Amino acid sequence: MFNRGAHLSTRRCPVDQDTLRILLREAVRETVAEVLQTVLELDRTAFLQVHGGRRNGYYPRKLETTFGQVDLKVPRDRESRYYPAFL
C-alpha cells in the first residue's frame, strides 16, 4: 500500500525564515495583483451594463500595497466615464 506522507519525511529542502518570508510575500503580492485585476474587469463590466458605453483598452497604474508595488492595467471606457473608486 502506498504511504502518502512517506515522501515528505525523506525529502527535505532547508529554507531559512528570511527566504520563506520573501517567497510568501511575493506569492501574496502576485495574488493581490491578480485579484485586483479581476475586480477591475468585473467593475468595468458592471458599470458599462448600467451606464452603457463601450470598452476602450487599458492604461497602466502602479499601486503600493502592504506586500509591495503591483502593476495594474486599469480598464477604461470609450467615453472616459468609468473610473474605479478604490484607486
C-alpha positions in Angstrom: 0.0 0.0 0.0 1.2 3.5 -0.8 2.1 5.7 2.1 1.2 9.3 1.1 3.3 11.0 3.7 6.4 9.0 3.2 7.9 11.1 0.5 7.6 14.3 2.7 9.7 12.9 5.5 12.5 11.7 3.4 12.9 14.7 1.2 13.8 18.0 2.9 14.6 21.3 1.4 16.1 23.6 4.0 14.8 27.1 3.6 15.7 29.8 6.1 13.0 32.0 7.6 14.0 35.1 5.6 13.9 33.3 2.3 10.5 31.8 3.2 9.2 35.2 4.2 10.3 36.7 0.9 8.7 33.8 -1.1 5.4 34.1 0.8 5.4 37.9 0.4 5.9 37.6 -3.3 3.2 35.0 -3.6 0.7 37.2 -1.7 1.7 40.2 -3.8 1.1 38.3 -7.0 -2.3 37.0 -5.7 -3.3 40.6 -4.7 -2.4 41.8 -8.2 -4.5 39.0 -9.8 -7.5 39.7 -7.6 -7.4 43.4 -8.1 -7.1 42.9 -11.9 -10.2 40.7 -11.8 -12.1 43.2 -9.7 -11.3 46.0 -12.1 -12.5 43.9 -15.1 -15.8 43.0 -13.3 -16.3 46.5 -12.1 -16.0 48.0 -15.6 -18.3 45.3 -17.0 -20.9 46.2 -14.4 -20.5 49.9 -15.0 -21.0 49.5 -18.7 -24.1 47.3 -18.2 -25.7 50.1 -16.1 -24.5 53.2 -17.9 -23.9 51.9 -21.4 -20.8 52.6 -23.4 -18.0 50.6 -24.8 -14.7 49.2 -23.6 -11.6 51.1 -24.7 -8.5 49.3 -23.6 -6.4 50.0 -20.5 -3.9 52.3 -19.0 -1.0 51.3 -16.7 -1.2 52.1 -13.0 1.1 51.2 -10.1 -0.4 50.6 -6.7 1.5 50.4 -3.5 0.3 47.7 -1.1 1.4 46.3 2.2 3.1 43.5 0.2 4.8 45.7 -2.3 4.0 47.5 -5.5 1.6 45.9 -8.0 1.3 46.8 -11.7 -2.2 47.0 -12.9 -3.9 47.5 -16.2 -6.8 49.8 -15.4 -9.7 49.3 -17.9 -11.3 52.3 -19.4 -14.4 53.0 -21.5 -14.6 55.0 -24.7 -16.4 58.0 -23.1 -13.9 58.2 -20.2 -16.7 57.9 -17.6 -15.5 54.8 -15.8 -13.0 55.2 -13.0 -12.6 52.6 -10.3 -13.4 54.1 -6.9 -10.8 52.2 -4.9 -7.9 53.6 -6.9 
